[in-house]
Amino acid sequence: MPQPTPTPTPARRAAVLLACADDARQQAVRAAVLQVAPEATITAVASTLAAIRHSLGEPLHLVIIDWANDDAGAPALLRHLQRLHPGVCAFAFDDLAADTSPAVMPWRDLPRVLQRWAARQRPDRTDLD
């Protein structure tokens, strides 16, 4: 007897925007996202300006920003996303992030952040933490 196909959750089919110029980092982030959201559509752009342009016409569920992008536009991208997509989850990462920084997290935290994000997307979620 065939196994039922799991109902896709919002995390599984999420529209993800990745603002990162580093190709190796893009590949690592793609792999990490697909582990928690296997049906996600991931769009990678090299600059925050390209990310802003992309966000104008696309619904987004998750945005991952490389704070170290050469164009230094990450703060502007975050402000733009808050205005245009108030419900989007946007996370900024940097190799040099201090462990105590609330705005920018170290890249080593990406898997934990993605797991938590995916868990919060479950339609049966009843907790409010």
Buried (B, 14 or more C-beta within 10 A) or exposed (E): EEEEEEEEBBBBBBBBBBBBBBEEBBEBBBEBBBEBBEEBEBBBBBBBBBBBEBBEEEEBBBBBBBBBBEBEBBEBBBEBBEEEBEEBBBBBBBEEBEEEEEEBBBBEBBEEBBBEBBEEBEEEEEEEE
